Amino acid sequence: MRCATHPNVETNLRCGKCGKPICPKCMVQTAVGSRCPECTNLYKLPVFHISAQYYLRAIGAGLIIAIGYGIAWGVIEWIIPFLSFNLLLGPGAGYIIGEIISRSVNRKRGTGLAIIGGIAVTISYLISLQPPWGYGFSFFSFNFLHLAISIIALALGIYFAVTRLR
């Protein structure tokens, strides 16, 4: 008997569903036995199937929430000027942005959505630095401790958003 896909390979295996001869290269092991690739009907899970419309939704939702949370982050940091409080605001931004993006795309997941979430957290942090409430990018207000804590907070926020959407 010869394999239906590879006619030069001899085999004694048959698909458990349709009975077509298959070789070990073609065989897909399933819970109910060996199957040919056509009978296994391999497909991507619907949770990871993301269309362009969902990406546009994610970008829109991420941008809107990043602007809103960035303003709130800057105002809160201006009102409560504790350096370590920034370590709570960063992961909070990541969780909230990740959750809202996830809900806007019907709980779908994927690398593209994780990248959108990470960029949205970064935008949110950059908005929190802007001058009526933030420190801005002035060289005179440069503080290594504040910079280190801010980078850690930003990294935690990106981590939370990416793990929520990956």
C-alpha positions as CSV (number, residue, x, y, z in Angstrom):
1,M,0.0,0.0,0.0
2,R,1.3,3.5,-0.9
3,C,0.7,6.8,0.9
4,A,-2.0,9.0,-0.8
5,T,0.1,12.1,-0.5
6,H,3.5,10.6,-1.0
7,P,3.1,7.8,-3.6
8,N,6.8,6.7,-3.3
9,V,6.4,5.8,0.4
10,E,5.0,2.4,1.4
11,T,2.8,2.3,4.5
12,N,0.5,0.1,6.5
13,L,-1.3,3.1,8.2
14,R,-4.7,4.3,7.3
15,C,-6.7,7.3,8.4
16,G,-9.0,6.4,11.2
17,K,-11.8,8.5,9.8
18,C,-11.7,8.1,6.0
19,G,-9.5,5.1,5.5
20,K,-7.0,6.8,3.2
21,P,-3.5,5.4,3.3
22,I,-1.1,7.7,5.1
23,C,2.6,7.7,5.9
24,P,4.2,8.8,9.2
25,K,5.0,12.2,7.6
26,C,1.3,12.8,6.9
27,M,0.0,11.3,10.0
28,V,-1.6,13.6,12.6
29,Q,-2.0,11.9,16.0
30,T,-5.3,12.8,17.7
31,A,-7.1,11.6,20.8
32,V,-9.1,9.1,18.7
33,G,-6.2,7.8,16.6
34,S,-4.2,8.6,13.5
35,R,-5.8,10.8,11.0
36,C,-4.9,12.3,7.6
37,P,-4.3,16.1,7.5
38,E,-7.7,16.6,5.7
39,C,-9.7,14.8,8.3
40,T,-8.0,16.6,11.3
41,N,-9.1,19.9,9.8
42,L,-6.4,21.9,11.6
43,Y,-7.3,25.5,12.1
44,K,-6.4,28.5,14.2
45,L,-8.4,29.0,17.4
46,P,-11.0,31.8,16.9
47,V,-9.6,33.7,19.9
48,F,-6.4,34.2,17.9
49,H,-8.0,35.0,14.6
50,I,-7.9,38.8,14.5
51,S,-9.2,40.8,11.5
52,A,-8.2,44.3,10.4
53,Q,-11.4,45.6,12.0
54,Y,-10.4,44.3,15.4
55,Y,-7.0,45.8,15.0
56,L,-8.6,49.2,14.3
57,R,-10.8,48.8,17.3
58,A,-7.8,48.0,19.5
59,I,-5.9,51.0,18.2
60,G,-8.8,53.4,18.8
61,A,-9.6,52.0,22.2
62,G,-5.9,52.0,23.2
63,L,-5.3,55.5,22.1
64,I,-8.4,56.9,23.8
65,I,-7.7,55.2,27.1
66,A,-4.0,56.0,26.9
67,I,-4.8,59.7,26.6
68,G,-7.3,59.6,29.4
69,Y,-5.1,57.5,31.7
70,G,-2.0,59.6,30.8
71,I,-3.8,62.8,31.9
72,A,-5.0,61.1,35.1
73,W,-1.6,59.7,35.8
74,G,0.1,63.1,35.4
75,V,-2.5,64.8,37.6
76,I,-2.3,62.2,40.3
77,E,1.5,62.2,40.3
78,W,1.3,66.1,40.5
79,I,-1.1,66.0,43.4
80,I,0.5,63.2,45.3
81,P,4.3,63.6,44.6
82,F,5.5,60.4,46.2
83,L,8.1,58.7,44.0
84,S,7.0,55.2,44.9
85,F,3.3,56.0,44.0
86,N,4.4,55.9,40.4
87,L,5.1,52.1,40.9
88,L,1.3,51.7,41.4
89,L,0.2,53.9,38.6
90,G,2.3,52.1,35.9
91,P,1.0,48.6,36.5
92,G,-2.5,50.2,36.9
93,A,-2.1,51.7,33.5
94,G,-1.0,48.4,32.0
95,Y,-3.9,46.5,33.5
96,I,-6.6,49.0,32.6
97,I,-5.3,49.5,29.1
98,G,-5.0,45.8,28.5
99,E,-8.4,45.1,29.9
100,I,-10.1,47.8,27.8
101,I,-8.4,46.7,24.6
102,S,-9.3,43.1,25.3
103,R,-13.0,44.0,25.8
104,S,-13.0,46.2,22.7
105,V,-12.0,43.2,20.5
106,N,-14.2,40.6,22.2
107,R,-11.5,39.1,24.4
108,K,-9.3,38.2,21.4
109,R,-5.6,37.7,22.0
110,G,-2.4,37.9,19.9
111,T,1.0,39.4,19.4
112,G,-0.3,42.4,17.5
113,L,-2.8,43.3,20.3
114,A,0.0,42.9,22.8
115,I,2.2,45.3,20.8
116,I,-0.7,47.8,20.6
117,G,-1.2,47.5,24.4
118,G,2.5,48.1,25.1
119,I,2.5,51.2,22.8
120,A,-0.6,52.5,24.5
121,V,1.0,52.3,27.9
122,T,4.1,54.1,26.6
123,I,1.9,56.9,25.2
124,S,0.1,57.1,28.5
125,Y,3.4,57.5,30.3
126,L,4.6,60.2,27.9
127,I,1.4,62.1,28.3
128,S,1.8,62.0,32.1
129,L,5.1,63.8,31.7
130,Q,3.7,66.8,29.8
131,P,3.9,70.2,31.4
132,P,0.8,71.5,33.1
133,W,1.0,68.6,35.5
134,G,4.1,66.6,34.7
135,Y,7.8,67.3,34.8
136,G,8.3,67.6,31.0
137,F,11.6,66.9,29.5
138,S,13.6,69.7,31.2
139,F,17.2,69.0,31.9
140,F,17.1,71.1,35.1
141,S,14.5,68.9,36.8
142,F,16.4,65.7,35.9
143,N,16.6,63.3,38.8
144,F,18.1,59.8,38.5
145,L,16.0,58.3,41.2
146,H,12.8,59.6,39.6
147,L,14.0,58.4,36.2
148,A,14.8,54.9,37.5
149,I,11.4,54.6,39.3
150,S,9.6,55.9,36.2
151,I,11.3,53.4,33.9
152,I,10.5,50.5,36.3
153,A,6.8,51.7,36.5
154,L,6.7,52.0,32.7
155,A,8.2,48.5,32.3
156,L,5.7,47.0,34.8
157,G,2.8,48.7,32.9
158,I,4.0,47.3,29.6
159,Y,4.4,43.9,31.2
160,F,0.8,43.9,32.6
161,A,-0.7,45.1,29.3
162,V,1.3,42.6,27.2
163,T,0.5,39.6,29.4
164,R,-3.2,40.6,29.4
165,L,-3.4,40.6,25.6
166,R,-0.9,37.9,24.6
